[in-house]
Amino acid sequence: MLDFGDDSDDNGNGKAGNGSDDDEDDDETEFERQARLEDAQAAEDERLGEEELKTNIEQRQKLVLPSGQEIEKDGIETEDITLVHTRINEIIQTLSNFKDMRDPERSRQEYVEQLIKDIATYYGYNYFLAEKLFHLFDLGEVIEFFEANEVARPVVIRANTLKTRRRDLAQSLINRGVNLEPIGKWSKVGIQIFDSPVPIGATPEYLAGHYMLQAASSFLPVMALAPQSNERVLDMCAAPGGKTTYIAALMKNTGCLFANDISKDRLKGLIANVHRMGVRNTSVCYYDGRQFPHVIGGFDRVLLDAPCSGTGVISKDQSVKVNKTEEDLQFLTHIQKELILAAIDSVDAHSSTGGYIVYSTCAVTVEENEEVVNYALKKRPNVKLVPTGLDFGREGFASFRGKQFHQSMKLTRRYYPHTYNMDGFFVAKLKKTSNKFPGMTANGTAAVNNAVHALAPPEPEEEEERRVVEEGIDADAPKPKPKPKDGVWFDDAQDEQIISASLERRAKHFRAPRNPKAATGAAAGDAKKRRPAAGAETYGDDTIKTSKAKSAIAAGAASATAKLGGNAAANAVAAQPSKQASAVPLGKRGRDEEKAPKPDRKKRKEDKKAALERLRAKE
């Protein structure tokens, strides 16, 4: 019988237990013992990792939202940009799993406000613009958008199909060592430039007008407009000419294209590009776009690339980050609303091929895009949104932060730097269904009247009433002289001095002799040299004197008498100028000439007013 030891004590004295463990350890192989130790170490590491994670979460929650004193301190001292970037990532992680990682004493709004402040600090925006842009995107792509604004967009050129083809242009540039490729399947004329040993804006092909340096996003509104041959098209804000020349190329230099811009300085570049690209169907004009329906209308298509805040091209102009305020945005949206109404009124709804308006901006804010188009749909019920014809791009907002827009707003298209690697852009295409709409005036110039009224200065009576109400001016006090409607004061005394001084200068240069009979000899000779005598004929710079004319006429009369008889002689003599007519000299030095009348001051003032009005009309 096997001996299992002392079984009388069930609990044992501890030595037996240790002995059995030692026996088990002795029975383990080296491999099993190593595996057991590794499992124990892994369990310990897992426990420590969980404790460390909990500690990090607690520390992160304390780091995310600084106290009021820390915020004030950060406002005085420059905050470490590395810490700001770390806090941005941590807040985003917290907002992604807010239920589990939040601080119970902090609300979600506090986290969001702190995140916007950190984004504004890290990327260099003012808080107003950072907040506007932040709410456009989901939390996952907010940082992608701000990061994309820090990277320059690719250099893109557009082949001018009026002079060349994209294939031939690409081959010519490749021969010059340019690294390039087609921009994409969505464009048949775009080329993306990666590297070039020569300045891409100074090649012989560029100077010959074979291509235009143009951002890829600016192709989109022209593609949406889709102009046809032999149409009348208006580019309302045309400078510097990239879109204008693209429209002319699509029209194949046919029809009539009006390129308008309000900036006289920018028109120089527009005209230069039109000539360089070989465009022949374009008329460049200089008007405020809001007055254009009154200037000329009846267009088949109108492109309005409206002035905007430039929030889509921050990578090109970093100053946009800090110089755009809420007042600037309100001012721009007001102008955009007036311009889109003017563009709609400039289109002929009965056009057999057109009747379209394309509205575009290089901004991504809702106030400058969806709200402006929605305003136009309300004010002009005779237009509707139609598909842009662009194969890519995000849909416009039908609702945004409690604002509801027309459901057809989904037909508009939005483009962002971080999604399509091009400048931020917005494109909307409208179709005009009728030339009349409820509430329009008899001549159909509602938008023009509104625009002109907005630009015109207030009447003197309205200005006086405003000053009495707003500034508390005594209405019984003596009223100042009302300002003229054209906004220009005329000083009668000053005009009189100018006129008299001008007359004195004229008198010095054109002084008549005291005794006309004494004007003989040298004086008479000088007078003859200075002006042709009466009856003289002038051909360019050669003057035939009256005496020579007389001798020629007499010779002709004599020959005619010999051939034709007395009647011809009588006619020739009758054709001679009389002595009385030939003796009277021209100018003030004539004997019988009266003194020159004084200038009419009233007419002078009217001429000055008319000149000022013409200058204002040009501006």
Disulfide bonds with the S-S distance in Angstrom:
none
